[in-house]
Amino acid sequence: MNKPLFPAVEYIISIAVLISLFCIPIEAQAPPNNPNRGFHPAGSYSLGEVETINTVNGNLILQTPLGSLPPGRAGLSASLRLTYNGKLWDSFVNYFYNGGNYYTENLLYQSPEGGWRYSYQYQLQAEHRPLDPSHSPCQDAEDRFVHRVKMSFPDGSTHVFRIYGYQEMDGYSEMRNDGWMNSCNGSGYVPVTTGTLTYYSIDGSFLRLDIDHDSDGMNLNNPWTLYYPNGMRVTGGGTANQRIHDRNGNYVEIQNYVDSGTGRPVTKLVDQFNREIKIDYGTAVNQDSVIYTGFGGATATTTVKWKYITINKSYDSLPSDGSISFAGFYNYSMRVIDQVVLPSQAGGNAYTFGYDSINMGGYTGWGGVNAITLPTGAQVAYTYNNDTAVGGYWYDVLRIHPKTKSLNYAREYDGSSTWGPAETTTFLRGNGTSQTTNPDGGVLKVYFAEAGTGGIILYDQLVYKTEQPDGAVVERKWQLNKPNIPHAGNFNTADTVNAYVKTEFTSVRNAAGTLSKTAIRDYTYDKNGNVTQVNEYDWVDYGSVARDGNGNPTGAIPGGAVIKRVLVNTWHNPTPAATDSTTNDPDTYCKPTSPRLKNAVESNEVRSDTPTSGRLRAANTLTTILRRREIR
């Protein structure tokens, strides 16, 4: 039986840049008598700003800064990093024919967002849901609602977008992203609209995406614009260079070309003062050069060395016909970073990476980073769960995450250096729970919504309780911020739409170790995700907090709770409250009429309690008025 390696995913050829408001420049080494702590590109003992391990999904993210442009007008800048996303594998449903019938199974493929990438790039994806091959064209509704738009971001995350103004089913639309639709009569795709299609995110990022129409019938080359709530926008697609614009019209441009002298491909980040960071690909075999040009033409070059590792793994794809099918990757070659050699001005030291692909007892790992040597010589080692099993299930591969992390570095004592012992952190993830044990023995427990977690409203992957190492417990009550759109059927009960913390309960323990007092914060948001009010309450007895049958707060404020502080914000482009389910406001982020600047503060106010009459108590009120020019 034929099994495709990749699902039906089309990639729109479009590149943009991630603009960082907090750029990290290349730095020189600190003197020996002033050992570096925290993150320094030329010498790091701690992975605090290089590494992030998600306590919910276990994903390992690594960030290695390569340079940044100096701030331009109004502070606009751009930074370039190497980013590693530890979620290396994705799955898709494959149909196969067996014994006169069609069946399904789940196959793995290397995720386009996983592994290493230069982190300036967004990539728009036009996804086509697999069709049941036994169906005639458009036999069922699922055969028509097959199109979905996604965008991968430089940090390796992926944002799914929903279409505005058209009906959807399970997050999929009949409309292709270029305005064409399946005729369902055997004639294929035909143009339905020549207007711009508007898409919007529902993951709390409050992004809007406009895709322009063209008449060539190809959906891979349409120009698009991505709008952020702060007025920033990204333009891509089409034939023009990619640009990142701040809300004042300043921009950084991305240029991709072939150098006429060397014949090598080049990516260049250029601002309006012609300051640049350049990636010169292939300066040697499996090697790139990242060249930062500073004031006066001085340059600093970081060398990025690549290599290939081999994956030999199999897994059970769980075919629906009940058979056992060990699909797999045999002698599969994966391109990874070997070393990042820092500029000579920073000492020429390097980050060196190892991978879980070494043959051990007849099998190899799934390719995750398992060792890092930092520029200082400090060493990090990772082990993974689900990574050594032979013949595991496909979903076990998707759940791979770090199990332990060991950090070993030189301690300085009165001028002498001593290595070890290693500082070890362990990670344990279960169904709806995770536990992190720090090197000092402190334990962080996180409880999150997941199928089968005992009656919790399934706001998937959202943390509803955290137990801190000091014994404090933080509990959260979530609500959804669903935009009011023409097609209410676009959302179903399984959709986690712009979830936000409505009420947060922070409880502390008494001398006997028993939870005794609780502080409460209650939040109010608008349709664009802006905080309009925060009520902060004085301590109440832990036992006075109402709880459901699973022991979780219901969200009700205990009777007699006293407000100690109220924060009130007003916004230049106000929208209805997040709980409003009827008002069709044109300024809501998902609408084509929404303003470009959605989070401009008009006023901030702090007071000691809620007003008892139409006027506030002047002695207890601090008010700041901020004016912003409206940008559309």
C-alpha positions as CSV (number, residue, x, y, z in Angstrom):
1,M,0.0,0.0,0.0
2,N,1.2,3.5,-0.8
3,K,1.8,5.8,2.1
4,P,2.7,9.5,1.4
5,L,5.5,10.9,3.5
6,F,3.9,14.3,3.9
7,P,0.3,15.5,4.3
8,A,-1.6,17.8,1.8
9,V,0.1,21.0,2.9
10,E,0.9,23.8,0.5
11,Y,3.4,26.4,1.5
12,I,2.9,29.9,0.4
13,I,6.3,31.2,-0.6
14,S,6.5,34.3,1.6
15,I,9.1,35.5,4.1
16,A,8.9,38.2,6.7
17,V,11.0,39.2,9.7
18,L,10.4,39.0,13.5
19,I,11.0,42.4,15.0
20,S,12.1,42.4,18.5
21,L,11.5,45.4,20.7
22,F,14.2,44.1,23.0
23,C,17.1,43.3,20.7
24,I,20.1,41.5,22.0
25,P,23.4,42.9,20.5
26,I,26.6,41.0,20.2
27,E,28.6,41.4,23.4
28,A,32.2,40.9,24.4
29,Q,33.4,38.6,27.2
30,A,33.4,39.8,30.7
31,P,36.8,39.9,32.6
32,P,37.8,36.7,34.3
33,N,37.2,38.3,37.8
34,N,33.6,39.1,36.9
35,P,32.1,35.8,35.9
36,N,29.0,36.0,33.7
37,R,25.6,35.0,35.1
38,G,22.5,34.8,33.1
39,F,22.8,35.0,29.3
40,H,25.7,36.4,27.4
41,P,26.2,35.4,23.7
42,A,30.0,35.1,24.2
43,G,29.9,33.2,27.5
44,S,27.0,31.7,29.4
45,Y,26.8,29.6,32.5
46,S,23.0,29.7,32.9
47,L,20.6,28.7,30.2
48,G,18.0,31.1,31.6
49,E,17.5,33.2,28.4
50,V,18.7,30.6,25.9
51,E,16.5,27.7,26.9
52,T,12.7,27.4,27.6
53,I,11.0,24.2,28.5
54,N,7.2,24.4,28.4
55,T,5.8,23.0,31.6
56,V,2.5,22.0,29.8
57,N,3.6,20.4,26.5
58,G,7.2,19.7,27.4
59,N,8.6,21.5,24.3
60,L,12.2,22.5,24.4
61,I,13.0,25.9,22.8
62,L,16.5,27.1,22.3
63,Q,17.4,30.7,21.2
64,T,20.9,31.7,20.1
65,P,21.2,35.4,19.2
66,L,23.3,36.2,16.1
67,G,23.0,40.0,16.1
68,S,20.6,42.9,15.9
69,L,20.3,46.2,14.1
70,P,20.6,49.4,16.2
71,P,17.3,51.1,16.9
72,G,16.0,53.3,14.2
73,R,13.4,56.0,14.2
74,A,10.9,55.5,16.9
75,G,12.9,52.6,18.2
76,L,12.3,50.2,15.3
77,S,14.9,47.4,15.1
78,A,15.3,43.9,13.9
79,S,17.2,40.9,15.5
80,L,18.4,37.6,14.0
81,R,18.5,34.4,16.0
82,L,18.9,30.7,15.6
83,T,15.8,29.0,17.1
84,Y,15.4,25.4,17.9
85,N,11.9,23.9,18.4
86,G,12.0,20.5,20.1
87,K,8.7,19.3,18.6
88,L,10.3,17.6,15.7
89,W,7.4,15.5,14.4
90,D,3.8,16.0,13.3
91,S,1.1,13.6,12.3
92,F,-1.5,13.3,9.6
93,V,-4.3,10.9,8.7
94,N,-3.6,8.7,5.8
95,Y,-6.3,6.7,3.9
96,F,-5.3,3.3,2.5
97,Y,-7.1,0.5,0.6
98,N,-7.2,-3.0,2.1
99,G,-9.5,-5.9,1.3
100,G,-12.0,-3.9,-0.7
101,N,-12.4,-1.1,1.8
102,Y,-10.7,2.2,2.8
103,Y,-9.2,2.6,6.2
104,T,-7.2,5.2,8.0
105,E,-4.0,5.4,10.0
106,N,-1.8,8.1,11.6
107,L,1.5,8.7,10.0
108,L,4.4,10.9,11.2
109,Y,6.4,13.4,9.2
110,Q,9.1,15.9,10.1
111,S,7.5,19.1,11.3
112,P,8.3,22.2,9.1
113,E,8.3,24.2,12.4
114,G,10.5,21.8,14.3
115,G,14.3,21.7,14.5
116,W,16.6,24.6,13.7
117,R,15.8,27.8,11.7
118,Y,16.9,31.3,11.3
119,S,14.3,33.1,13.3
120,Y,13.4,36.1,11.2
121,Q,10.9,34.2,9.1
122,Y,7.1,33.8,9.1
123,Q,5.7,31.3,6.7
124,L,2.1,31.3,5.6
125,Q,0.6,27.8,5.0
126,A,-2.5,26.9,3.0
127,E,-3.6,23.6,4.4
128,H,-6.0,21.2,2.6
129,R,-7.7,18.6,4.8
130,P,-7.3,15.0,3.5
131,L,-10.4,13.7,1.7
132,D,-12.0,10.3,2.0
133,P,-11.0,8.7,-1.3
134,S,-14.2,6.6,-1.3
135,H,-16.4,9.7,-1.6
136,S,-17.5,11.3,-4.9
137,P,-16.7,15.1,-5.2
138,C,-18.4,17.0,-2.4
139,Q,-20.4,14.0,-1.3
140,D,-20.5,15.2,2.3
141,A,-20.0,18.6,3.9
142,E,-16.5,17.5,5.1
143,D,-15.6,17.2,1.5
144,R,-16.3,20.8,0.8
145,F,-15.0,22.4,4.0
146,V,-11.3,21.5,3.5
147,H,-9.3,24.8,3.5
148,R,-7.4,26.3,6.5
149,V,-4.8,29.0,6.8
150,K,-2.0,28.7,9.3
151,M,1.2,30.8,9.9
152,S,4.4,29.6,11.5
153,F,6.3,32.1,13.5
154,P,10.1,32.5,14.1
155,D,9.9,31.0,17.5
156,G,8.6,27.7,16.1
157,S,5.0,28.3,17.1
158,T,2.0,28.0,14.7
159,H,-1.0,30.3,14.7
160,V,-4.2,29.0,13.1
161,F,-6.5,31.6,11.4
162,R,-10.2,31.5,10.8
163,I,-11.9,33.1,7.8
164,Y,-14.1,36.2,8.4
165,G,-17.5,36.4,6.7
166,Y,-17.8,32.8,5.5
167,Q,-19.2,29.6,7.1
168,E,-16.7,27.1,8.5
169,M,-16.9,23.5,9.8
170,D,-14.4,22.3,12.4
171,G,-12.2,25.3,11.6
172,Y,-12.1,24.6,7.8
173,S,-13.7,26.7,5.1
174,E,-15.0,26.1,1.6
175,M,-13.1,29.2,0.4
176,R,-9.5,28.8,-0.7
177,N,-7.2,31.6,0.5
178,D,-7.2,33.2,-3.0
179,G,-11.0,33.5,-3.3
180,W,-11.5,30.3,-5.4
181,M,-13.8,27.4,-4.4
182,N,-14.5,23.9,-5.6
183,S,-17.4,23.9,-8.1
184,C,-18.3,20.4,-7.0
185,N,-19.5,19.6,-10.5
186,G,-16.2,18.2,-11.9
187,S,-15.0,21.5,-13.2
188,G,-12.5,22.0,-10.4
189,Y,-11.9,25.4,-8.7
190,V,-13.5,28.5,-9.9
191,P,-13.2,32.2,-8.7
192,V,-16.0,33.2,-6.3
193,T,-14.8,36.6,-5.0
194,T,-12.3,39.2,-6.2
195,G,-12.2,41.0,-2.8
196,T,-9.6,40.8,-0.1
197,L,-10.2,37.9,2.3
198,T,-9.8,38.6,6.0
199,Y,-8.6,36.0,8.6
200,Y,-8.2,36.3,12.3
201,S,-6.6,34.3,15.1
202,I,-8.4,32.8,18.1
203,D,-5.5,31.9,20.3
204,G,-5.3,35.2,22.3
205,S,-2.9,36.9,20.0
206,F,-5.6,39.0,18.4
207,L,-4.0,39.0,15.0
208,R,-5.7,39.9,11.7
209,L,-4.5,38.7,8.3
210,D,-5.6,40.1,5.0
211,I,-4.9,38.1,1.8
212,D,-5.3,40.0,-1.5
213,H,-6.9,38.5,-4.6
214,D,-5.2,38.0,-7.9
215,S,-6.6,36.5,-11.1
216,D,-4.0,33.8,-11.9
217,G,-5.8,30.9,-10.1
218,M,-2.7,30.2,-8.0
219,N,-3.0,30.5,-4.2
220,L,0.7,30.4,-3.5
221,N,1.6,33.9,-4.6
222,N,-1.0,36.2,-3.2
223,P,0.2,39.3,-1.3
224,W,-0.8,39.4,2.3
225,T,-0.6,41.7,5.3
226,L,-0.5,40.6,9.0
227,Y,-1.7,43.2,11.5
228,Y,-0.7,43.3,15.2
229,P,-2.8,45.0,17.9
230,N,0.0,47.5,18.5
231,G,-0.2,49.0,15.0
232,M,2.8,47.0,13.6
233,R,2.2,45.2,10.3
234,V,4.0,42.7,8.2
235,T,3.7,42.6,4.4
236,G,4.6,39.6,2.4
237,G,3.7,37.4,-0.5
238,G,3.6,38.6,-4.1
239,T,6.8,39.7,-5.8
240,A,7.9,42.6,-3.5
241,N,10.5,42.3,-0.7
242,Q,9.1,41.6,2.7
243,R,8.8,44.6,5.0
244,I,8.0,45.0,8.7
245,H,6.3,48.4,9.5
246,D,5.9,50.0,12.8
247,R,2.8,52.0,13.5
248,N,4.5,55.2,12.4
249,G,5.4,53.9,8.9
250,N,9.1,53.1,9.6
251,Y,10.2,49.7,8.3
252,V,12.8,47.0,8.0
253,E,13.1,45.2,4.7
254,I,14.1,41.6,3.9
255,Q,16.0,41.1,0.7
256,N,16.5,37.6,-0.8
257,Y,18.8,37.4,-3.8
258,V,21.8,35.6,-5.4
259,D,25.1,37.4,-5.0
260,S,26.4,38.1,-8.5
261,G,30.0,37.7,-7.4
262,T,29.8,34.4,-5.5
263,G,26.7,32.9,-6.9
264,R,25.5,32.1,-3.4
265,P,22.0,32.9,-2.0
266,V,21.8,35.7,0.5
267,T,19.2,37.0,3.0
268,K,19.7,40.5,4.2
269,L,17.9,42.5,6.9
270,V,18.2,46.2,6.0
271,D,16.7,49.2,7.8
272,Q,16.1,52.7,6.3
273,F,19.6,53.8,7.2
274,N,21.1,50.9,5.2
275,R,22.4,49.1,8.3
276,E,22.3,45.4,7.7
277,I,22.6,41.9,9.0
278,K,23.4,39.4,6.2
279,I,23.1,35.6,6.0
280,D,25.6,34.3,3.4
281,Y,24.5,30.7,2.8
282,G,27.0,28.1,1.8
283,T,30.3,29.9,2.4
284,A,31.7,26.5,2.9
285,V,30.3,22.9,2.8
286,N,27.4,22.9,5.4
287,Q,28.4,26.3,6.6
288,D,26.8,29.8,6.6
289,S,28.2,33.1,7.6
290,V,26.1,35.7,9.5
291,I,27.7,39.1,9.0
292,Y,26.7,42.1,11.1
293,T,27.8,45.5,9.7
294,G,28.0,48.2,12.3
295,F,28.8,51.9,12.4
296,G,31.7,52.9,10.1
297,G,31.5,49.6,8.1
298,A,33.0,47.4,10.8
299,T,31.8,43.8,10.6
300,A,31.4,40.9,13.0
301,T,30.9,37.4,11.5
302,T,29.3,34.5,13.2
303,T,29.8,31.1,11.6
304,V,27.0,28.6,11.6
305,K,28.1,25.0,10.9
306,W,25.5,22.4,9.9
307,K,25.6,18.6,9.8
308,Y,23.4,15.6,9.1
309,I,22.3,13.0,11.6
310,T,20.5,9.7,10.8
311,I,17.2,8.5,12.3
312,N,16.3,4.8,12.3
313,K,12.9,4.5,14.1
314,S,9.7,2.7,13.7
315,Y,6.2,3.1,15.3
316,D,2.7,1.6,15.2
317,S,0.5,3.8,13.1
318,L,-2.7,2.1,14.5
319,P,-4.6,1.3,11.3
320,S,-8.3,1.4,11.7
321,D,-8.6,-2.1,10.1
322,G,-7.2,-3.5,13.3
323,S,-3.9,-4.6,11.9
324,I,-0.4,-3.7,13.3
325,S,1.5,-1.5,10.9
326,F,5.1,-0.5,11.8
327,A,5.7,2.6,9.7
328,G,9.0,4.4,10.3
329,F,12.0,6.3,9.3
330,Y,15.0,4.3,8.2
331,N,18.3,6.0,7.4
332,Y,16.3,9.2,7.5
333,S,18.7,12.2,7.2
334,M,18.0,15.2,9.4
335,R,19.9,18.5,9.0
336,V,20.9,20.0,12.3
337,I,23.3,22.7,13.8
338,D,26.7,21.3,14.7
339,Q,28.3,24.6,16.0
340,V,27.7,28.3,16.2
341,V,31.1,30.0,16.3
342,L,31.0,33.5,17.7
343,P,32.8,36.5,16.1
344,S,36.5,36.9,16.7
345,Q,35.7,40.1,18.6
346,A,33.9,37.9,21.2
347,G,36.8,35.5,21.5
348,G,35.7,33.0,18.7
349,N,34.2,30.7,21.2
350,A,31.4,28.4,20.1
351,Y,28.1,26.6,21.0
352,T,28.4,22.9,20.2
353,F,25.3,20.7,20.0
354,G,24.9,16.9,20.2
355,Y,21.8,14.9,19.3
356,D,19.8,11.9,20.3
357,S,20.5,9.8,17.3
358,I,23.4,7.6,18.4
359,N,22.9,3.9,17.8
360,M,22.3,2.3,21.2
361,G,21.3,-1.4,21.4
362,G,20.0,-1.5,17.9
363,Y,17.9,1.7,17.9
364,T,18.4,5.4,17.7
365,G,16.7,8.4,19.2
366,W,14.2,10.7,17.5
367,G,16.8,13.4,16.8
368,G,16.3,15.8,19.7
369,V,19.2,17.9,21.1
370,N,20.8,16.0,24.0
371,A,24.0,17.9,24.7
372,I,25.2,21.5,24.5
373,T,28.7,22.8,25.2
374,L,28.5,26.5,25.9
375,P,31.2,29.0,25.0
376,T,32.6,29.0,28.5
377,G,33.0,25.2,28.4
378,A,29.9,24.6,30.6
379,Q,28.0,21.5,29.5
380,V,24.3,20.6,29.4
381,A,22.9,17.2,28.9
382,Y,19.2,16.2,28.2
383,T,17.4,12.8,28.4
384,Y,14.0,12.2,26.9
385,N,10.9,10.2,27.7
386,N,9.4,7.8,25.0
387,D,12.6,8.1,23.1
388,T,14.1,4.6,23.4
389,A,11.0,2.4,22.9
390,V,11.0,0.2,19.9
391,G,7.6,-0.2,18.2
392,G,5.9,2.6,20.2
393,Y,2.7,4.3,19.1
394,W,2.6,7.3,16.8
395,Y,1.2,9.5,19.5
396,D,4.0,8.6,21.9
397,V,6.4,10.3,19.5
398,L,4.4,13.5,19.6
399,R,4.6,13.5,23.4
400,I,8.4,13.3,23.6
401,H,9.8,15.8,26.0
402,P,12.9,16.3,28.2
403,K,13.0,14.0,31.2
404,T,16.1,15.3,32.8
405,K,18.5,18.2,32.3
406,S,22.0,18.3,33.8
407,L,24.1,21.5,33.9
408,N,27.8,21.3,34.8
409,Y,30.1,24.3,34.9
410,A,33.2,25.6,36.7
411,R,32.6,27.1,40.1
412,E,35.0,29.9,41.1
413,Y,36.3,29.8,44.7
414,D,38.9,32.3,45.8
415,G,40.4,32.3,42.3
416,S,40.4,28.5,41.9
417,S,38.1,26.7,39.6
418,T,36.2,23.5,40.6
419,W,33.8,21.5,38.3
420,G,30.6,19.9,39.4
421,P,28.7,18.3,40.8
422,A,26.1,18.8,38.0
423,E,22.9,20.6,38.7
424,T,20.1,18.3,37.6
425,T,16.5,19.2,36.9
426,T,13.9,16.5,36.3
427,F,10.6,16.8,34.4
428,L,7.6,14.5,34.8
429,R,4.5,14.9,32.6
430,G,1.2,13.0,33.1
431,N,-2.3,13.3,31.9
432,G,-3.2,17.0,32.7
433,T,-0.2,17.4,35.1
434,S,3.5,18.2,35.0
435,Q,6.1,18.3,37.8
436,T,9.5,20.0,37.7
437,T,12.0,19.3,40.4
438,N,14.7,21.9,40.5
439,P,18.4,21.2,41.5
440,D,17.7,22.6,45.0
441,G,14.9,20.1,45.5
442,G,12.1,22.6,45.0
443,V,9.1,21.2,43.2
444,L,6.8,23.0,40.8
445,K,3.5,21.3,40.0
446,V,1.3,22.5,37.1
447,Y,-2.2,21.3,36.4
448,F,-3.7,22.0,32.9
449,A,-6.8,21.2,31.0
450,E,-6.6,18.1,28.9
451,A,-9.0,15.3,27.8
452,G,-9.7,13.1,30.8
453,T,-8.7,15.4,33.6
454,G,-11.7,14.9,35.8
455,G,-14.4,17.3,34.8
456,I,-12.3,20.4,34.1
457,I,-13.7,22.5,31.3
458,L,-11.6,21.5,28.4
459,Y,-9.8,24.7,27.6
460,D,-7.1,22.6,26.2
461,Q,-3.6,23.1,27.5
462,L,-4.6,26.0,29.8
463,V,-3.1,26.0,33.3
464,Y,-5.8,26.1,36.0
465,K,-3.6,25.4,39.0
466,T,0.1,25.9,39.9
467,E,1.7,24.7,43.1
468,Q,4.9,26.8,43.7
469,P,8.0,25.3,45.4
470,D,7.4,27.6,48.5
471,G,3.9,26.0,49.0
472,A,1.8,28.8,47.5
473,V,-1.0,27.8,45.2
474,V,-2.3,29.8,42.3
475,E,-5.7,28.8,40.8
476,R,-7.3,30.3,37.7
477,K,-10.8,30.5,36.4
478,W,-10.8,30.9,32.6
479,Q,-13.3,32.4,30.2
480,L,-13.5,32.8,26.4
481,N,-13.5,36.0,24.4
482,K,-15.5,35.0,21.3
483,P,-15.7,37.7,18.6
484,N,-19.2,38.4,17.3
485,I,-19.1,37.4,13.7
486,P,-21.7,36.9,10.9
487,H,-21.4,33.1,11.1
488,A,-21.8,32.1,14.7
489,G,-21.5,28.5,13.6
490,N,-17.8,29.1,13.1
491,F,-17.2,28.2,16.8
492,N,-18.2,25.0,18.5
493,T,-17.9,23.8,22.1
494,A,-14.4,22.4,21.6
495,D,-12.9,25.7,20.4
496,T,-10.8,27.5,23.0
497,V,-11.3,31.1,21.6
498,N,-9.1,33.8,23.0
499,A,-9.1,32.3,26.5
500,Y,-8.3,34.7,29.3
501,V,-8.0,34.5,33.1
502,K,-11.2,35.9,34.5
503,T,-10.4,35.3,38.2
504,E,-7.1,34.3,39.9
505,F,-6.9,33.0,43.5
506,T,-3.4,33.0,45.2
507,S,-3.4,31.0,48.5
508,V,-0.6,30.8,51.1
509,R,0.1,28.4,53.9
510,N,0.3,29.0,57.6
511,A,3.1,27.9,60.0
512,A,1.5,24.4,60.1
513,G,1.7,24.1,56.3
514,T,-2.0,24.3,55.8
515,L,-3.5,26.6,53.1
516,S,-5.1,29.4,55.1
517,K,-5.5,32.7,53.3
518,T,-6.4,33.6,49.7
519,A,-5.9,36.8,47.7
520,I,-8.1,37.4,44.7
521,R,-7.8,39.3,41.4
522,D,-10.7,39.6,39.1
523,Y,-10.1,40.8,35.5
524,T,-12.4,42.4,32.8
525,Y,-11.3,42.5,29.2
526,D,-12.7,44.0,26.0
527,K,-13.2,42.3,22.6
528,N,-9.6,43.2,21.5
529,G,-8.0,41.6,24.5
530,N,-7.3,44.8,26.4
531,V,-7.7,44.9,30.2
532,T,-10.4,47.4,31.1
533,Q,-10.5,46.7,34.9
534,V,-8.8,44.7,37.6
535,N,-10.3,44.4,41.1
536,E,-7.8,43.3,43.7
537,Y,-9.3,41.9,47.0
538,D,-7.9,41.7,50.5
539,W,-7.0,38.3,52.0
540,V,-10.0,36.1,52.7
541,D,-10.1,32.7,54.5
542,Y,-9.1,29.9,52.2
543,G,-12.2,27.9,53.1
544,S,-14.5,30.8,52.1
545,V,-13.7,30.3,48.4
546,A,-16.6,28.4,46.7
547,R,-15.4,25.3,44.9
548,D,-17.0,22.8,42.5
549,G,-17.1,19.0,42.9
550,N,-13.5,18.7,41.7
551,G,-12.2,21.1,44.3
552,N,-11.6,24.0,41.8
553,P,-12.8,27.5,42.4
554,T,-16.1,28.3,40.8
555,G,-15.0,31.9,40.2
556,A,-17.5,33.5,42.7
557,I,-16.1,36.2,44.9
558,P,-16.7,35.3,48.6
559,G,-19.2,37.4,50.4
560,G,-17.6,40.0,52.5
561,A,-14.4,40.2,50.4
562,V,-13.0,43.7,50.5
563,I,-11.6,45.5,47.4
564,K,-8.3,47.1,48.2
565,R,-7.3,48.4,44.8
566,V,-9.0,48.9,41.4
567,L,-7.2,49.5,38.1
568,V,-9.2,51.0,35.3
569,N,-8.0,51.5,31.7
570,T,-9.8,53.2,28.8
571,W,-8.8,52.7,25.2
572,H,-8.8,55.0,22.2
573,N,-10.7,52.5,20.1
574,P,-13.1,51.0,22.7
575,T,-14.9,47.7,22.0
576,P,-17.6,45.8,24.0
577,A,-16.7,43.6,27.0
578,A,-15.3,40.2,26.3
579,T,-18.5,38.7,27.7
580,D,-20.7,40.6,25.2
581,S,-22.2,38.0,22.8
582,T,-24.4,40.3,20.6
583,T,-22.9,43.6,19.8
584,N,-21.5,43.8,16.3
585,D,-18.7,46.4,16.8
586,P,-16.7,47.5,13.7
587,D,-13.5,48.0,15.8
588,T,-13.3,44.3,16.9
589,Y,-9.9,42.9,15.7
590,C,-11.3,40.3,13.4
591,K,-13.3,42.7,11.2
592,P,-11.9,44.3,8.0
593,T,-13.1,47.7,9.5
594,S,-11.0,47.4,12.7
595,P,-8.4,50.1,13.3
596,R,-4.7,49.2,12.9
597,L,-4.0,50.4,16.4
598,K,-6.1,48.5,18.9
599,N,-4.3,48.9,22.2
600,A,-3.6,52.6,22.5
601,V,-4.3,53.7,26.1
602,E,-6.5,56.7,26.6
603,S,-6.4,56.7,30.4
604,N,-5.1,54.7,33.3
605,E,-6.6,55.0,36.7
606,V,-5.8,53.5,40.1
607,R,-8.1,53.8,43.1
608,S,-8.4,52.2,46.5
609,D,-12.0,50.9,46.0
610,T,-15.0,51.1,43.7
611,P,-16.9,54.4,43.7
612,T,-19.8,54.7,46.1
613,S,-21.5,57.4,44.0
614,G,-21.1,59.1,40.7
615,R,-17.9,60.8,41.7
616,L,-14.7,59.2,42.9
617,R,-12.9,59.9,46.2
618,A,-10.2,62.3,45.1
619,A,-7.8,61.4,47.9
620,N,-7.9,57.8,46.8
621,T,-7.6,58.3,43.1
622,L,-4.5,58.5,40.8
623,T,-5.4,59.2,37.1
624,T,-3.1,59.4,34.1
625,I,-4.5,60.5,30.7
626,L,-2.6,59.4,27.6
627,R,-3.5,60.5,24.2
628,R,-2.7,58.6,21.0
629,R,-3.3,59.5,17.4
630,E,-5.7,56.9,16.0
631,I,-4.3,54.8,13.2
632,R,-6.4,52.8,10.8
